[in-house]
Amino acid sequence: MKKTYKIEVDCANCANKMEEAAKKTAGVKDANINFMMLKMKVEFEEGADENAVMQEVRKNCKKVESDCEVFL
C-alpha cells in the first residue's frame, strides 16, 4: 500500500537525507520525497502496521533533520 504525507523541511539536501532514512526504516518498501511539493510518498511492506511504521519514519527523519515534520 502507498500513502502520501505532507512534510515540512527547509532544504533539498535535508529532504534527500530524510528520504534515505525513511527507506531504511523497517516496514518501508520504498519512499520518495518531492521537495518542491513538500510531500513524502511511502510504500509499505506487505502486512506492515502503517501507523507504527510511520512513527519510526518520523523518528528516523528527525535524527537527520531535527526541525523537520512529517504530518501523519
N, C-alpha and C positions, 0 to 999 in steps of 0.2 A: 504494500500500500504506500502511496505517495501523499505527502501533505506539504502545504506551503505555509510558512510562518513569516510574520513581519519581524524585521530585525532593526537594530539601531547600532551603527558602527561608524567611526569617524573617517577611516581611510581605506582605500582599496587593498593595501598591503595587509592590514589587520583583517579584512574580510577574507583574504586568501588563507591566512593562518587559522581563522575560525573555521573555514571550510575543511581544512585538513584535520583539525581537531574533531570536528563533527564526524568525518569519515572514519576516524579511528575509534569511535565510540561503539561499544558492544550493542548489537541490535540494529545498527545502521548499515544498510546495504550500500547506499550511495547518498551523497549530499552535494548540493550545488548552491552557491550564493551569487546572487545578482546584485552587485554593489550599487549600481545606478537605480535599481528599483527597490533596494533595501528589503530583499526577500530571500529566504532560505527555503529551498526545496529539499525535503528529506524522504528517501525511500527506505522503508523499514524491512528488516529481515522477516521472513515468514513466522508468524506466531509471536512476534515481539509485542510487549506492552508499550504502546506508543507514549503514554504519559510518563512512565518510568524512564524510558529511553531518552525522551526529550529533557527530563530533569538532569540526566547525565550529560547530554549535549550542552545544555546551558552551563553546567559547572565547568566542563572542559573548555568552552568558549571563553568563559570569564577568567580562566587561567591564562589564556593567551592575551586577552584584552579586557582588563578588569571593569572598564566603564561601558562595555557593550551590553546590549539587551536583546534577548530572544523572547518575543511575546507569544506565550502559549495559549 
